[in-house]
Amino acid sequence: MRSFALTAAFACVAFPFAPQADDGDAALAAVPSAPSRTWSEVYAWLGRRADAGEREAARLVLEMHRIGPRAYGQDFRATPQQLQRWQCRAQGVEPPCAAPSPTA
């Protein structure tokens, strides 16, 4: 069910108007909304936001990485260091942390 909800959230990116987050969720509220955006561009954008410290962006980029082949028909690449850093941020702690592998 969680994957469906995230896939539905990412689908909103394809529409001309981005959804507005009521809970102050900066990562979702600022997702590029142009119809011409590709999933790779969204993934790269979320990765930059996650690297800048946004927890929700880290959670979303990890989910895109995990379900990319099934949901988007493509592999979203990331280094082990990126995955570790994003996993830490998604948990709300700064790297380095003892985060479990995001692919497990």
NORWO-V332795 format. One record per run of one state. SS is the DSSP state (H for helix, E for strand, C for the rest). FROM is the first residue (numbers start at 1). TO is the last residue. Records with the same first field share a line. If there is no record, write none. Layout:
SS: FROM-TO, FROM-TO
This chain:
C: 1-1, 15-25, 30-38, 52-54, 73-79, 91-104
H: 2-14, 26-29, 39-51, 55-72, 80-90
